[in-house]
């Protein structure tokens, strides 16, 4: 399980405007290894967690805000 504010990185590529990006949020292609921060943790039970992860550029502008499963990310 990860926690809010954990730094994580993607395990796989995610194209812009995929089904897991937030509508009306900026979105660009993200690639395996891109780093983000967990901004929310969701669970239906104590064994299955999902995470809202924000990816930003070097100027602090949002590149993507995604809803990801635990197996799609790892600690940075």
N, C-alpha and C positions, 0 to 999 in steps of 0.2 A: 504494500500500500504506500502511496505517495501522499504528501500533505500540501496544503496551500503554501505558495511561495517557493516550493521546491523548483530548482533549475533542472530541466529535463532536455533530452534530445530525441528527435524522431528516429525511428528504426526503419522507416520506408518513405518513399516519395509520396507526396500528396499534391495533385494538380489543383490549380486555382478553381474556385467555385465548385468544389466537390460537394457531395451531399452532407459532409460533416462540418462545413464552414458555416458560420452564422450569417444569415441573410442580412444585407445592408452593412456588413463589416467589410473592410478592405480584405482582399485576398489575392495572393500571388502564389506561383508554384513554390512549394516547399520541398526540400530534398532531405534524404536520410542524413542525419547529423546536424540539421538545423536545431538551434537551441531556443527554448521557450521557458515560460514560467507558468506553473499551475496557479490559476486564479480561483478555481472552485473545484470541490470534490463532491461527487454524487454517488449514492448507493441505494440499491433496492433491498439489500440485505447485507449482512456483515462479511460476505464472501465475494461480492461483485462490485467493483468500484469503476467509475468512469470519471474523466477529468476534463475540465475546460482549460485549455492551454492557450496563452497569448504569445505570439511570436512578433518581435519588433525588429526594426532596422537599427542601424548605428545612430540614427537621429532620434530614436525613441518612438517613431511612428509605427503603428500597428501594421504588420504584414499579413496577419491572419489570426483569427480567433476560432479555435477548433474544439470540437467535442470528441475526445479520444478515449479509447479503451486502454487498460493497463498494459496489455501486450504490445501496444503501438509506440510506447515511449520507454526510456530508461533514464536513470539519474545521470546528471552531467557531472 
